Amino acid sequence: MTSSRLDRRLVLRAGALAALGLGLTACESLQDIPAMFERRAPPLPGDRQAVFPEGVPGVDRSIPQPANAPPDVAPPAPPAEQPPAEQQPRRRRGSRPAAQDPG
């Protein structure tokens, strides 16, 4: 075997061992991932009461709010007429001018 082939095998083995080592070190922390979403703090003791039982002070529910009101916007004005630009003949990409017959 040549030395370059031995070097390649050595690098592959070292990389495989490093990947295996990193994978095994992460195994312990992977067990806590599902439990991370299940943990919840216990609720505080006491009665649950509405903060504003008669509604939010200063907000009249009979008047529509700005987000709920229909927009009073005039339609946009049509764009001004622009003079047409001079059209130049389009050239096809990759096309060559016709060969001229010398005779």
DSSP file (Angstrom, degrees, kcal/mol; ACC not computed):
  #  RESIDUE AA STRUCTURE BP1 BP2  ACC     N-H-->O    O-->H-N    N-H-->O    O-->H-N    TCO  KAPPA ALPHA  PHI   PSI    X-CA   Y-CA   Z-CA
    1    1 A M              0   0    0      0, 0.0     2,-0.1     0, 0.0     0, 0.0   0.000 360.0 360.0 360.0 149.3    0.0    0.0    0.0
    2    2 A T     >  -     0   0    0      1,-0.1     4,-1.8     4,-0.0     5,-0.1  -0.444 360.0-114.2 -87.1 164.3    1.1    3.5   -0.6
    3    3 A S  H  > S+     0   0    0      1,-0.2     4,-2.4     2,-0.2     5,-0.2   0.829 114.8  56.6 -69.7 -30.7    1.5    6.1    2.0
    4    4 A S  H  > S+     0   0    0      2,-0.2     4,-2.1     1,-0.2    -1,-0.2   0.874 107.2  49.6 -68.1 -35.0   -1.3    8.3    0.7
    5    5 A R  H  > S+     0   0    0      2,-0.2     4,-2.2     1,-0.2    -2,-0.2   0.892 111.5  48.6 -69.0 -38.9   -3.7    5.3    1.0
    6    6 A L  H  X S+     0   0    0     -4,-1.8     4,-2.3     2,-0.2    -2,-0.2   0.897 110.7  51.2 -66.0 -40.2   -2.5    4.7    4.6
    7    7 A D  H  X S+     0   0    0     -4,-2.4     4,-2.4     2,-0.2    -2,-0.2   0.904 109.5  50.3 -63.3 -41.0   -3.0    8.4    5.4
    8    8 A R  H  X S+     0   0    0     -4,-2.1     4,-2.5     1,-0.2    -2,-0.2   0.921 111.2  47.8 -63.9 -44.0   -6.5    8.3    3.9
    9    9 A R  H  X S+     0   0    0     -4,-2.2     4,-2.5     1,-0.2    -1,-0.2   0.890 111.5  51.2 -64.2 -38.9   -7.4    5.3    6.0
   10   10 A L  H  X S+     0   0    0     -4,-2.3     4,-2.4     2,-0.2    -2,-0.2   0.911 111.0  47.7 -64.6 -42.5   -6.0    6.9    9.1
   11   11 A V  H  X S+     0   0    0     -4,-2.4     4,-2.4     2,-0.2    -2,-0.2   0.906 112.1  49.9 -65.6 -41.6   -8.0   10.1    8.6
   12   12 A L  H  X S+     0   0    0     -4,-2.5     4,-2.4     2,-0.2    -2,-0.2   0.914 112.1  47.4 -64.4 -42.1  -11.2    8.1    7.9
   13   13 A R  H  X S+     0   0    0     -4,-2.5     4,-2.5     2,-0.2    -2,-0.2   0.916 112.5  49.1 -65.0 -42.2  -10.7    6.0   11.1
   14   14 A A  H  X S+     0   0    0     -4,-2.4     4,-2.2     1,-0.2    -2,-0.2   0.903 112.4  48.6 -64.6 -40.2  -10.0    9.1   13.2
   15   15 A G  H  X S+     0   0    0     -4,-2.4     4,-2.5     2,-0.2    -2,-0.2   0.901 111.2  49.6 -65.7 -40.7  -13.0   10.9   11.8
   16   16 A A  H  X S+     0   0    0     -4,-2.4     4,-2.4     2,-0.2    -2,-0.2   0.912 112.0  48.2 -65.3 -41.7  -15.2    7.9   12.5
   17   17 A L  H  X S+     0   0    0     -4,-2.5     4,-2.5     2,-0.2    -2,-0.2   0.893 111.8  49.8 -65.5 -39.0  -14.0    7.6   16.0
   18   18 A A  H  X S+     0   0    0     -4,-2.2     4,-2.5     2,-0.2    -2,-0.2   0.916 112.0  47.5 -65.6 -42.7  -14.5   11.3   16.6
   19   19 A A  H  X S+     0   0    0     -4,-2.5     4,-2.3     2,-0.2    -2,-0.2   0.908 113.4  48.3 -65.0 -41.3  -18.1   11.2   15.3
   20   20 A L  H  X S+     0   0    0     -4,-2.4     4,-2.3     2,-0.2    -2,-0.2   0.908 111.8  50.0 -64.8 -41.6  -18.8    8.1   17.4
   21   21 A G  H  X S+     0   0    0     -4,-2.5     4,-1.8     2,-0.2    -2,-0.2   0.915 111.9  46.8 -64.0 -43.4  -17.4    9.8   20.5
   22   22 A L  H  X S+     0   0    0     -4,-2.5     4,-1.2     1,-0.2    -1,-0.2   0.886 112.1  51.6 -65.8 -37.8  -19.4   13.0   19.9
   23   23 A G  H  X S+     0   0    0     -4,-2.3     4,-0.5     1,-0.2    -2,-0.2   0.894 110.3  47.9 -65.7 -39.6  -22.5   10.9   19.4
   24   24 A L  H >< S+     0   0    0     -4,-2.3     3,-0.5     1,-0.2     4,-0.5   0.829 107.6  54.9 -72.9 -30.9  -22.1    8.9   22.6
   25   25 A T  H 3< S+     0   0    0     -4,-1.8     4,-0.4     1,-0.2     3,-0.4   0.795 107.0  51.8 -71.6 -25.6  -21.4   12.0   24.7
   26   26 A A  H 3X S+     0   0    0     -4,-1.2     4,-1.3     1,-0.2    -1,-0.2   0.617  88.4  83.1 -83.7 -12.5  -24.7   13.5   23.5
   27   27 A C  H <X S+     0   0    0     -4,-0.5     4,-0.6    -3,-0.5     3,-0.2   0.874  87.1  53.8 -61.2 -37.8  -26.7   10.4   24.4
   28   28 A E  H >4 S+     0   0    0     -4,-0.5     3,-0.6    -3,-0.4     4,-0.3   0.892 110.5  45.3 -66.3 -38.9  -27.1   11.4   28.1
   29   29 A S  H >4 S+     0   0    0     -4,-0.4     3,-0.9     1,-0.2     4,-0.3   0.709 100.0  69.9 -78.7 -18.8  -28.5   14.8   27.3
   30   30 A L  H >< S+     0   0    0     -4,-1.3     3,-0.8     1,-0.2    -1,-0.2   0.729  86.5  67.9 -70.3 -20.5  -31.0   13.5   24.6
   31   31 A Q  T << S+     0   0    0     -3,-0.6     4,-0.5    -4,-0.6    -1,-0.2   0.787  96.6  53.8 -69.2 -26.0  -33.0   11.8   27.4
   32   32 A D  T <> S+     0   0    0     -3,-0.9     4,-1.4    -4,-0.3    -1,-0.2   0.564  84.5  86.1 -86.3  -8.7  -34.2   15.1   28.7
   33   33 A I  H <> S+     0   0    0     -3,-0.8     4,-0.7    -4,-0.3     3,-0.4   0.935  92.1  42.2 -64.0 -48.5  -35.5   16.6   25.5
   34   34 A P  H >> S+     0   0    0      0, 0.0     3,-0.8     0, 0.0     4,-0.6   0.893 114.5  52.3 -65.0 -35.7  -39.1   15.1   25.7
   35   35 A A  H 3> S+     0   0    0     -4,-0.5     4,-1.4     1,-0.2     3,-0.5   0.743  95.2  71.2 -70.8 -21.1  -39.3   15.9   29.4
   36   36 A M  H 3< S+     0   0    0     -4,-1.4    -1,-0.2    -3,-0.4    -3,-0.1   0.847 101.5  43.9 -63.4 -32.8  -38.4   19.5   28.7
   37   37 A F  H << S+     0   0    0     -3,-0.8    -1,-0.2    -4,-0.7    -2,-0.2   0.632 111.2  54.7 -86.8 -14.4  -41.8   20.1   27.1
   38   38 A E  H  < S+     0   0    0     -4,-0.6     2,-0.2    -3,-0.5    -2,-0.2   0.703  82.1 100.0 -92.1 -21.6  -43.7   18.2   29.8
   39   39 A R     <  +     0   0    0     -4,-1.4     2,-0.4    -3,-0.0    -4,-0.0  -0.463  47.9 174.0 -71.5 132.0  -42.5   20.2   32.8
   40   40 A R        -     0   0    0     -2,-0.2    -2,-0.0     3,-0.0    -3,-0.0  -0.995  33.2-115.0-137.1 144.4  -44.9   22.8   34.0
   41   41 A A        -     0   0    0     -2,-0.4     3,-0.1     1,-0.1     0, 0.0  -0.530  41.4-105.4 -73.8 142.5  -44.7   25.0   37.1
   42   42 A P        -     0   0    0      0, 0.0    -1,-0.1     0, 0.0     2,-0.0  -0.417  42.1-102.3 -67.2 144.8  -47.5   24.3   39.6
   43   43 A P        -     0   0    0      0, 0.0    -3,-0.0     0, 0.0     0, 0.0  -0.326  39.9-101.9 -66.7 150.3  -50.3   27.0   39.5
   44   44 A L        -     0   0    0      1,-0.1     2,-0.1    -3,-0.1    -3,-0.0  -0.421  41.7-105.1 -69.8 146.2  -50.2   29.6   42.3
   45   45 A P  S    S+     0   0    0      0, 0.0     2,-0.2     0, 0.0    -1,-0.1  -0.382  74.0  69.3 -71.5 151.9  -52.7   29.0   45.1
   46   46 A G  S    S-     0   0    0     -2,-0.1     2,-0.2     2,-0.0     0, 0.0  -0.610  83.0 -54.5 130.3 172.0  -55.8   31.2   45.3
   47   47 A D        -     0   0    0     -2,-0.2     2,-0.6     1,-0.0     0, 0.0  -0.585  45.3-129.0 -83.9 145.1  -59.1   32.0   43.5
   48   48 A R        +     0   0    0     -2,-0.2     2,-0.3     0, 0.0    -2,-0.0  -0.850  34.8 175.1 -94.3 121.4  -59.1   32.9   39.9
   49   49 A Q        -     0   0    0     -2,-0.6     2,-0.1     0, 0.0     3,-0.0  -0.936  35.7-102.2-127.9 150.2  -61.1   36.2   39.3
   50   50 A A        -     0   0    0     -2,-0.3     0, 0.0     1,-0.1     0, 0.0  -0.448  22.3-144.1 -68.2 140.8  -61.6   38.2   36.2
   51   51 A V  S    S+     0   0    0      1,-0.3    -1,-0.1    -2,-0.1     0, 0.0   0.933  95.5  18.6 -73.0 -46.2  -59.5   41.3   36.0
   52   52 A F    >   +     0   0    0      1,-0.1     3,-1.2     4,-0.0    -1,-0.3  -0.776  69.4 172.6-124.1  85.4  -62.2   43.5   34.4
   53   53 A P  T 3  S+     0   0    0      0, 0.0    -1,-0.1     0, 0.0     3,-0.1   0.811  83.3  43.5 -66.7 -28.4  -65.5   41.8   34.9
   54   54 A E  T 3  S-     0   0    0      1,-0.4     2,-0.1     0, 0.0    -2,-0.0   0.342 126.9 -87.7 -95.7   6.8  -67.5   44.7   33.5
   55   55 A G    <   -     0   0    0     -3,-1.2    -1,-0.4     2,-0.1     5,-0.0  -0.355  62.4 -44.9 108.7 168.0  -65.2   45.2   30.5
   56   56 A V    >   -     0   0    0     -2,-0.1     3,-1.5    -3,-0.1     2,-0.1  -0.553  65.9-113.3 -73.1 129.4  -62.0   47.2   30.0
   57   57 A P  T 3  S+     0   0    0      0, 0.0    -1,-0.1     0, 0.0     3,-0.1  -0.405  98.8  21.7 -65.9 137.8  -62.3   50.8   31.4
   58   58 A G  T 3  S+     0   0    0      1,-0.2     2,-0.6    -2,-0.1    -2,-0.0   0.402  98.8 104.9  88.8  -1.7  -62.3   53.5   28.8
   59   59 A V    <   -     0   0    0     -3,-1.5     2,-0.7     3,-0.0    -1,-0.2  -0.954  57.1-155.0-116.6 118.0  -63.3   51.2   25.9
   60   60 A D    >   -     0   0    0     -2,-0.6     3,-1.0     1,-0.1    -5,-0.0  -0.821   0.7-160.8 -92.2 116.4  -66.9   51.5   24.7
   61   61 A R  T 3  S+     0   0    0     -2,-0.7    -1,-0.1     1,-0.2     4,-0.1   0.652  85.5  65.3 -73.1 -15.2  -67.9   48.2   23.1
   62   62 A S  T 3  S+     0   0    0      2,-0.1    -1,-0.2    -3,-0.0    -2,-0.0   0.705  90.4  73.5 -81.0 -17.9  -70.8   49.7   21.2
   63   63 A I  S <  S-     0   0    0     -3,-1.0     2,-0.1     1,-0.0    -3,-0.0  -0.827  92.2-116.6 -95.5 129.1  -68.5   51.9   19.0
   64   64 A P        -     0   0    0      0, 0.0    -2,-0.1     0, 0.0     5,-0.1  -0.404  29.4-123.6 -66.1 139.3  -66.6   50.0   16.4
   65   65 A Q    >>  -     0   0    0     -4,-0.1     4,-1.4    -2,-0.1     3,-1.0  -0.401  24.2-107.2 -77.1 158.0  -62.8   50.0   16.9
   66   66 A P  T 34 S+     0   0    0      0, 0.0     3,-0.1     0, 0.0    -1,-0.1   0.836 120.0  54.4 -57.5 -34.0  -60.5   51.4   14.1
   67   67 A A  T 34 S+     0   0    0      1,-0.2    -2,-0.0     3,-0.0     0, 0.0   0.788 114.3  41.2 -71.4 -24.7  -59.3   47.9   13.3
   68   68 A N  T <4 S+     0   0    0     -3,-1.0    -1,-0.2     2,-0.1    -3,-0.0   0.597  94.8  98.3 -96.3 -13.3  -62.9   46.7   12.8
   69   69 A A  S  < S-     0   0    0     -4,-1.4     3,-0.1    -3,-0.1    -4,-0.0  -0.451  83.2-105.7 -77.2 147.3  -64.2   49.7   11.0
   70   70 A P        -     0   0    0      0, 0.0     2,-0.1     0, 0.0    -1,-0.1  -0.447  44.6-100.8 -68.5 146.5  -64.5   49.7    7.2
   71   71 A P        -     0   0    0      0, 0.0     2,-0.5     0, 0.0    -3,-0.0  -0.447  21.4-153.3 -71.8 139.8  -61.8   51.7    5.5
   72   72 A D        +     0   0    0     -2,-0.1     2,-0.4    -3,-0.1    -3,-0.0  -0.524  45.3 141.3-106.0  60.7  -62.7   55.2    4.2
   73   73 A V        -     0   0    0     -2,-0.5     0, 0.0     3,-0.0     0, 0.0  -0.886  49.2-130.0-110.7 133.1  -60.1   55.3    1.5
   74   74 A A        -     0   0    0     -2,-0.4     3,-0.1     1,-0.1    -2,-0.0  -0.484  38.4 -96.8 -74.3 149.3  -60.7   56.8   -1.9
   75   75 A P        -     0   0    0      0, 0.0    -1,-0.1     0, 0.0     2,-0.0  -0.357  50.0 -95.1 -64.7 149.0  -59.6   54.6   -4.9
   76   76 A P        -     0   0    0      0, 0.0    -3,-0.0     0, 0.0     0, 0.0  -0.314  41.1-106.2 -66.9 148.4  -56.2   55.4   -6.2
   77   77 A A        -     0   0    0      1,-0.1     3,-0.1    -3,-0.1    -3,-0.0  -0.429  40.4-101.2 -71.1 146.4  -55.9   57.8   -9.2
   78   78 A P        -     0   0    0      0, 0.0    -1,-0.1     0, 0.0     3,-0.1  -0.364  47.1 -95.5 -66.2 150.4  -55.1   56.2  -12.5
   79   79 A P        -     0   0    0      0, 0.0     3,-0.1     0, 0.0     2,-0.0  -0.319  44.4 -99.6 -67.3 149.9  -51.5   56.6  -13.6
   80   80 A A        -     0   0    0      1,-0.1     2,-0.2    -3,-0.1    -3,-0.0  -0.363  43.3 -99.3 -67.9 147.2  -50.6   59.5  -15.9
   81   81 A E        -     0   0    0     -3,-0.1    -1,-0.1    -2,-0.0     0, 0.0  -0.494  38.6-158.6 -69.3 132.1  -50.2   58.6  -19.6
   82   82 A Q        -     0   0    0     -2,-0.2     3,-0.1    -3,-0.1    -1,-0.0  -0.900  24.6-106.6-111.5 142.7  -46.6   58.2  -20.6
   83   83 A P        -     0   0    0      0, 0.0     2,-0.1     0, 0.0    -1,-0.0  -0.398  45.4-101.2 -65.3 143.3  -45.4   58.6  -24.2
   84   84 A P        -     0   0    0      0, 0.0     2,-0.1     0, 0.0     3,-0.1  -0.396  36.9-117.8 -67.1 141.1  -44.5   55.2  -25.7
   85   85 A A        -     0   0    0      1,-0.1     2,-0.2    -2,-0.1    -3,-0.0  -0.453  35.7 -94.5 -75.4 150.1  -40.8   54.5  -25.8
   86   86 A E        -     0   0    0     -2,-0.1     2,-0.5     1,-0.1    -1,-0.1  -0.482  41.9-135.6 -66.6 129.1  -39.1   54.0  -29.2
   87   87 A Q        -     0   0    0     -2,-0.2    -1,-0.1    -3,-0.1     3,-0.0  -0.759  16.1-160.2 -92.6 128.9  -39.1   50.3  -29.9
   88   88 A Q        -     0   0    0     -2,-0.5     2,-0.1     1,-0.1     0, 0.0  -0.777  35.9 -91.9-100.4 149.5  -35.9   48.9  -31.3
   89   89 A P        -     0   0    0      0, 0.0     2,-0.3     0, 0.0    -1,-0.1  -0.390  45.7-121.9 -62.2 134.6  -35.9   45.6  -33.1
   90   90 A R        -     0   0    0     -2,-0.1     2,-0.4     1,-0.0    -3,-0.0  -0.553  19.0-143.6 -79.9 140.6  -35.2   42.8  -30.6
   91   91 A R        -     0   0    0     -2,-0.3     2,-0.2     4,-0.0     3,-0.0  -0.860  17.2-123.2-103.5 138.9  -32.2   40.6  -31.3
   92   92 A R    >   -     0   0    0     -2,-0.4     3,-1.4     1,-0.1     2,-0.2  -0.555  31.2-106.6 -79.2 143.4  -32.4   37.0  -30.5
   93   93 A R  T 3  S+     0   0    0      1,-0.3     3,-0.1    -2,-0.2    -1,-0.1  -0.467 101.3  10.8 -69.0 137.7  -29.9   35.6  -28.1
   94   94 A G  T 3  S+     0   0    0      1,-0.3    -1,-0.3    -2,-0.2     2,-0.2   0.479  94.1 134.1  77.0   0.8  -27.3   33.5  -29.7
   95   95 A S    <   -     0   0    0     -3,-1.4    -1,-0.3     3,-0.0     3,-0.0  -0.598  42.2-150.2 -86.1 148.1  -28.3   34.4  -33.2
   96   96 A R        -     0   0    0     -2,-0.2     3,-0.1    -3,-0.1    -4,-0.0  -0.826  26.5 -98.0-112.1 151.5  -25.7   35.4  -35.7
   97   97 A P        -     0   0    0      0, 0.0     3,-0.1     0, 0.0    -1,-0.1  -0.372  54.3 -89.4 -65.0 150.9  -26.1   37.7  -38.6
   98   98 A A        -     0   0    0      1,-0.1     2,-0.2    -3,-0.0    -3,-0.0  -0.325  44.1-110.3 -63.7 140.0  -26.7   36.0  -41.9
   99   99 A A        -     0   0    0     -3,-0.1     2,-0.4     1,-0.1    -1,-0.1  -0.515  31.1-131.2 -72.2 136.1  -23.7   35.1  -43.9
  100  100 A Q        -     0   0    0     -2,-0.2    -1,-0.1    -3,-0.1     3,-0.0  -0.730  14.0-124.8 -92.8 136.9  -23.2   37.2  -47.0
  101  101 A D        -     0   0    0     -2,-0.4    -1,-0.0     1,-0.1     0, 0.0  -0.691  13.9-154.6 -81.0 121.3  -22.6   35.4  -50.3
  102  102 A P              0   0    0      0, 0.0    -1,-0.1     0, 0.0    -2,-0.0   0.669 360.0 360.0 -72.3 -13.8  -19.4   36.9  -51.8
  103  103 A G              0   0    0     -3,-0.0    -2,-0.0     0, 0.0    -3,-0.0   0.444 360.0 360.0 -98.8 360.0  -20.4   35.9  -55.3
